[in-house]
Amino acid sequence: MKRVLLNADAAELSLAKKDMSKTKFAALVGCNKPLLSAYLAGKVAIRPCRRYKMQQILGLTFDELFV
C-alpha cells in the first residue's frame, strides 16, 4: 500500500491565503502541532479521516493536497 503524504507547499500556501496559523489548523483537523509538523515534513502518513478534514478546511482536492 502506498503511503499518502501531505503536499507541504500546497498546504502552506492555502493556509497563508486563508490567514490561518498552523496551530489553528491543527486544532481544526484534530491533531496537535507536533503531529502537524510531522505531516508537513513527510515523516508521517495521514489517516483517511484527517485527510478528509484537511481537504474540507483548505478547500483543496485530494490531488492538490496529497502526493
VENBELUR-V457332 format. One record per pair of residues at least 6 apart in sequence whose ideal C-beta (glycine too) atoms are under 8 Angstrom apart, sorted by sequence separation. I is the first residue (numbers start at 1). J is the second residue. D is the distance in whole Angstrom. If there is no record, write none. Layout:
i = {I I}
j = {J J}
d = {D D}
This chain:
i = {15 26 38 54 55 15 26 29 39 55 58 31 46 26 35 15 23 26 55 22 25 51 54 22 51 22 51 22 31 30 46 29 30 29 28 29 12 29 11 28 8 25 6 8 5 6 8 6 5 5 6 18 4 5 3 4 11 15 14 14 14 4 11 6 11 10 10 11 10 7 7 6 7 6 7 5 6 4 5 4}
j = {21 32 44 60 61 22 33 36 46 62 65 39 54 35 44 25 33 36 65 33 36 62 65 36 65 37 66 40 50 50 66 50 53 53 53 54 40 57 40 57 40 57 39 41 39 40 42 42 42 45 46 58 45 46 45 46 54 58 58 59 60 51 58 54 60 60 64 65 65 64 65 65 66 66 67 66 67 66 67 67}
d = {8 6 4 8 7 7 5 7 6 6 6 8 7 7 7 6 5 4 6 6 7 7 6 6 8 8 7 8 7 7 7 6 7 5 7 6 7 7 7 5 5 7 5 7 8 6 7 7 5 6 6 7 6 7 4 6 7 7 4 7 6 7 7 7 8 6 6 6 6 7 6 7 6 6 5 7 8 5 5 8}
